[in-house]
């Protein structure tokens, strides 16, 4: 409910969260930032940032260094399961195959 309240407050003040950024991981603690439409950036716990992103329906970005340190590559699938590789995303989050953007 606190996250819903935060979204309501942001909207009541005439702003929107345009993206959430997972910017660092240190000692297994993830750090995030909220990016607002006026350019303001606010530090946040990653878990709170992600909860707000889901409610705000905004983009979620993760720093390359975080992905390198904490990312998990899934290389196997269940036997007999038909899989198709996911389309590659460009650096700006657009789908290279279709030109569509990846958003939450």
Buried (B, 14 or more C-beta within 10 A) or exposed (E): EEBEEBBEEBEEEEEBBBBBBBBBBEEEEBBBBBBBEEEEEEEBEBEBBBBBBBBBEBBBBBBEEBEEEEEEEEEEEEEEEEEEEEEEEEEEBBBEEEEEEBEE
